[in-house]
């Protein structure tokens, strides 16, 4: 009898621990709102997934990957934009409600090619 009671408690404790672990990991969610890109045309990302790296660059001659000049963050999460492939290297952070420009003098050579949410 005592063994069954302990087994039930162990099972309940395991279920609680699993629930806390799942809740504590903060599963990836989408940012709410839009990201607007301009310069080199216009583009909008709506409710981008948190933690995802998005390729924005257009493969247009004479440059291999022509990106955007400006980004405006209308989401509820910070965004980091990159000039390097696959969200690698140093990035520039744009807080919600703010706008960032890649380079007023070196664009399009220095352009927003990738963006990561969160």
Buried (B, 14 or more C-beta within 10 A) or exposed (E): EEEEEEEEEEEEEEEEEEEEEEEEEEEEEBBEBBBBBBBBEEBEBEBBBBEBBBBBBBEEEEBEBBBBBBBBBBBEBBBBBBBEEEBEEEBBEBEBEEEBBBEEEEBBEBBBBBBBBB
